[in-house]
Amino acid sequence: MAANYKNILVINLMHIGDLMLVTPVLRTLRTNYPSARLTLLADKKLRDLVEYNPHIDECMLIDKKGADDHFGSFFRFILGVRRKKFDLVINLHRNERASAIAAFSGAKRIVGYAKPGFSLFFDEVLPNKKAIMHQIHSHFEVLTKACGVTRIDDGGLEMEIPPGMDEEAGHLWRENFREGQKVVAFNIGASWTTKRWLDEYFAECADRLIERGYGVAFFGGPMDEEMVRDCLAKMHYKSDEAVRVFTGKLSLGVLAGMLRRSALFLTTDSGPMHVGVAMNMPIVTMFGSSPVPGFYPYDAKDVLVKTPEPCHPCGIHICPKKGDDYMACMKKIPVDVVMRYVDELLEEYGDCVSAWPPHEGQYECRVIDLGKEELRA
């Protein structure tokens, strides 16, 4: 029989996509421990993603790159965690900072992923199996094997847009797009160079969509602004009124509101891709260095395109190869193939997210492995 935990802390201090992949864990914990107090610890800059999650009672926030980024403040932060007297701490981020918070939390039971050394303070350490199964399923193994969870309640990725931000997105939308215009969202940036499809390929896709009457909206964070400028420079229709650039200008909550008004998301393997999944929009994505089993978009209506390069997935941030082999995993994904699936999804769904029924438990996206038969994730 599962332990009767009353006060549970889940830790994930990683980036946008990684934090979104924790949301099915929160639903499952709430289902199994309906009367427990459930707290999520996350990076302060990502608060829009999870602060209003309906399955948690509290969102603790740590300022990783600011006020909490030195020993004294970090020590005080851990003391604050200890004062909350958690019964169970589940660490879903295997780095030193997250492992230290879990290890010294003072909780009655500490489980999850851990760095060596800190793992000595854990009651049970499990491997992160993101290379061979979806990250969400690896998290579920932590729940079933180390927390006594008996029922997995997988509702897919979830995000509650913070108050006022959906209204702000609606205002921006009306300012920039005519009524009834169908818009394809683009996210061309990614944290690793090896996750990025070529600028000129994105530019050609944008030009084709504009020729067909679609609007094109570029999203992404401040670090993506130069990439978007480079992409725009390669477009024939860069000055067309159908092109709008929101890169580096939106909060995560407003981004979500803009995505849910779009007709489709063309994106790299990135954090915004997972926000798009939570917004229930159809997605076409191109994968380079990332392991497909671990991070595919978690929705059956989405399409992932990859090449059968022998070095995939390398997990390397910068491609070490030279000449024609440099970034071959991305260069060999043709625009014609990507646009085939963009057209297919636009024809099937053809409207904004509000018109589509929610998913019903089918989360394995279609994987198009070029050079091989079409596979399931």
C-alpha positions, 0 to 999 in steps of 0.5 A: 500500500502507498505511503500516506504522504501529507507534504510533498515537494517536487524539484525541477530547476531546468529549462522551459521544456524540461519543466513542462515535462514535469506537469504530468507528474503533478497531476499523477501525484494529485490523483494519488495523494488528493489531500496532500500539500503539493509544492513545486520548486522551479526557476523563478524566470519560468514562473509563468509556466507553472505558477497557476498549475491547478494540481499544486498548492504552492510554487516555490521559486529560486532565482538561480541566476540572481539573488540565490546565485551565491553560497550564503543565499543558497544556504538560506534557501535550503533552510527555508525548504527545511522549515517546510518539513516535507514528508517526501522530496522528489528530485527530477533534475540531476544537477548539483544545485537540485541534488543539494536542495533535495539532499539537505531538505530534511525530508523524511524520504528523498528520491529521484535523480541525484549527482554522486555524493549527494546521492548518499543522502537519498533514500532511493536514486533512480536513473534518468532514462531519457535516452531510451524512453520519453522523459515523462515516462522516466519521471513516472518510473520514479513515482511508481518505483520510489514513491508508491504511486499505484495509478498513473494519471497522464493528462499530457502537458498542461499549462494554465496561462497566468491571469491577464496574459491571455487577454494581452495576447488577444490584444496583440493578435488583433493589433497585428493580424486581420480578423480570421487570418490563419497564422503559422508560428515559427520558432527557429532558435534552440539552446544548442546549435545542433538542434537548429534547422537552417535559416534558409530552410525556415525562410523558404517555408515562410515564403511559401506560406505567405504565397498561400495567404498565411500569416507568419509569426516569429517567436523565441527569446532574446537569444534568438533575435540574431537568428531571426534577423538572419532568417528574415534577410533570406526571405523574399517576403520579409517586408510583407504585412503578413510577417510579424516578429515577436522574438524577445518581446513576450513573456512565457504566458503571453507566448502561450496565449499567442500560440493558442491562436495560431494554426500550426507551430513549425519549430525546432526541438526547443522549450517553446515546442513543449509550450505549444504541445500544452496549448494543444496545437499541431506541431511539425518539428525537426530533430537533430542531436536530441534523442527522439524517444526522450523528447518528442512532442507529446501529442499524437497529432504532431509530426517529427522529422529526422534523418537516419544519420549514424551519429544521431543522437549525438547529444553534442551542442556544437557539431564537430564534423567538417564540410558536407558532414557538418550538421548533416542531420539538419541539412538533410531534412529538405524543405519539401518534406517538412512542407508536406507535413505542414500542409497535411496538418493545416488541411486536417486541422486548419483553424486556431487551437480553440476549434480543436478537441483536446487529446484523449490519451494518445501522446506518441507523435508521428516520427518521419525517419527519412530514408526509412519507413515511417515509424512511431515514436 
